[in-house]
Amino acid sequence: MKDLNWITDYLFICSADSVIQVRAITDSIIENFNHRLYSLAGYQEGKWVLMDYGDVMVHVFHQVTRDFYNLERLWADAPEEKILKCPKKGKPYRKG
C-alpha cells in the first residue's frame, strides 16, 4: 500500500459469518496488536469494523458486507499476502 496511497502502509482485510464473530475478531486484534489504536468505527453494528493504527488499517467485515464492497477489487494493484490460518500462539501460516 505504501506506493499506492498516503493514508496507510498496510491494509488488513478479514471477515466472519456473524456480527458476534466480527466483534470477537475485533476484540482479539485490539487486545493482541501492540500498536496505538487511533480510531475505531463500526463496532456496534458489527457489519464492517474499521481500526486505524496509523500505518496499518484493519477492516473486519461480516462476509455479506465484504462481498458487497469488495475492497480487494479497489486495491487490486497492491501486493497481496493471504493468511490461511492464524493459530492462537505462534506465527500465522501464509500462502506462498
Helices and strands as residue ranges (DSSP letters): E 10-16, H 19-32, E 39-41, E 48-52, E 56-62, H 63-69, H 71-74, E 83-85, E 93-94
